[in-house]
């Protein structure tokens, strides 16, 4: 076994996006010694890429008659459950909708500077699936504002930050998690972070797909570390295809185009110029009658939201993504295989003020002036609703000493996430996870580290460098991406998923014999060798769950089971866990919603 | 399709050299795409940082043909000769290839206290007009690419990291100093340890800012004026004593209450 550096904390946070940083602040304020691990530099996590806004029912917006929009946690609750096709954990959603407004206002106290209404309050914009204007925003760079605010606050309360450390294995003592093994990306040197409690805030996984808005970090490492440590995974088949990713140029394919474009009045058209979202075939029964029937009403809604209904471009993401997919399949696609998203009618000045980073992104990197021409867009892998199963109140996983918050955790979004709910997720449950981990740490001792676990992981990590020959991890990654894109994307069938599974198993075998050149000093090839094995296992779990769920619901769209099966599948979640070397999948019944919450669906029609 | 030649710096703290790679050109290709092509197909050991690939995270800073730029935002079409030189930012110590040790920026940042809300506004929703936060929002667009730090003479040529926090942190402090709800006298820090006086207004930082923040005109110069006004102008000092000008009301500056923030990196450890 090779030597390693050791650090000891009361609470260790793995991941430094919004959830991790909010957890760090909470644990520190509870009096703990806190360590935070960043896979990249501090402040570069995926939160920074979030654009449109943070959803919280502050009810700041005014109607034309002078009254306030009737938003409340109750409406937010109903919208989120409907958006998630009722697969969500109602208790998690309830906590979320109730606490989101306080958490947003707290950000303001920490230093976040949101856009303002004429009355001087935080400005809120409309978004898909939200009944009222609810996305508190800063132009189209809300995520940057939030991560920078939390970053500044966190270093202000006193924490240790470990930058550019990749964690690869949770260390256990009997049942309990007692720390983690990782390596410094710079030098490859090993590091062991011991802690009385560990919070996983490692975000989602999108890199196994070819076109994704995720960065290199989204490999499922946090998720798989938890899985290997015995944690249960929930709803893993549910992966969000954001309807609007960039299509052209090829290097930009998959990069996100904020839903804020549609929130600010952007319209979708096919190559014939049709506003295809008005096609009644695309309207889910659950939302019938709640959206504008005509383009005229949609246009009036821009100025008068009280007396007109929203245009159907603002249906939930899964609905819009499927419609775009079907338009392109039907031969109505744009030049480069997408559809058109047009916001030019809002005028150059307005667009540059409300959507500055979209303007810049298309102008500098896409060669398109969005104030004059439409954008080309197509669905891109964006977010993972599934993840680690957690307790609603405490974010505790099924493994003692291990907590999870943010995108890596599951339960809030069900089968489909509404835009803006991810940013409120991370601040609501980041705080709760940090507090619960601090409480756990207060009554726990540091656990013993078992060096055999460390040696085993080190050997695993070293094998691609020590092997005389073997496959290039990038080649396997590319084949995995092609496979997942083709067989596990937006439209799924049993035949396709079986093909995907077979291919994954073949790649898993090949990935046992990798070879990379060079040494351990900042060597991307070496990093990729560990990442690909996390990605393959994650992909296997996704595909197995997608095969199991024989219905269409939210992000899971099965061409061979087109109906939503409320009598059976709508009543259960899928749980994946490790049994020996096998992925075990179990269906568990959803918890019955209490009467007072059921009533809300009548109340807020 | 035609090829381009990328000349990329390969090396570490003990030295290195430019190495040429032939990369097939694709429509709309940016320099980061070309670097990724090399990593995947020609040399998997080539080190670079990147995250969002959309100019939002500020990770892929480099010097392209000698100019500090984001690799994700630099089109290969801008170099019609078809030869592009890519090196690491030079104001910070190299670790490997295009990766440098920028941890100093994070250590300096931890010395700046976050917003300290005025008592009457604490714990309540702020009521602020858009015009009153426009300027602060400009500063908060910063993506921490540190290109401004890289090009700043005080840091790059004179290596006075001991005396000047650099343009990035001037923008950060300006965002707090001009925040209508902040109640901390930031000018004390600006004058002393942050060293706002070190800047000689060459505006190089403004030129390289990918977020187009008017660093010099909107952040540094007004703050220089405020510091001069407070500490070096005898007339306004006298007028303040006589009560003609309002007295300073913000709370006296305290350094970050908690000295326990530690940015841990390999370099920090090596120094131990």
Interface residues (C-beta under 8 A of the other chain):
Chain A: X5 X7 X40 X41 X42 X43 X44 X45 X48 X49 X58 X105 X108 X109 X110 X111 X113 X115 X116 X119 X120 X121 X122 X138 X139 X141 X143 X144 X145 X148 X152 X153 X155 X156 X157 X158 X159 X160 X161 X162 X163 X164 X184 X186 X187 X189 X215 X216 X217 X248 X249 X250 X251 X252 X255 X256 X357 X360 X361 X364 X365 X366 X367 X472 X473 X474 X478 X516 X517 X518 X521 X522 X523 X524 X525 X528
Chain B: X12 X26 X27 X28 X29 X30 X32 X33 X39 X40 X41 X43 X44 X45 X46 X47 X48 X49 X50 X51 X52 X53 X54 X55 X56 X57 X58 X59 X72 X73 X75 X95 X96 X97 X99 X102 X103 X106 X109 X110 X112 X113 X114 X115 X117 X122 X123 X125 X126 X127 X128 X129 X130 X133 X136 X137 X140 X141 X142 X143 X144 X172 X175 X176 X179 X256 X257 X258 X259 X260 X261 X262 X263 X264 X265 X266 X267 X269
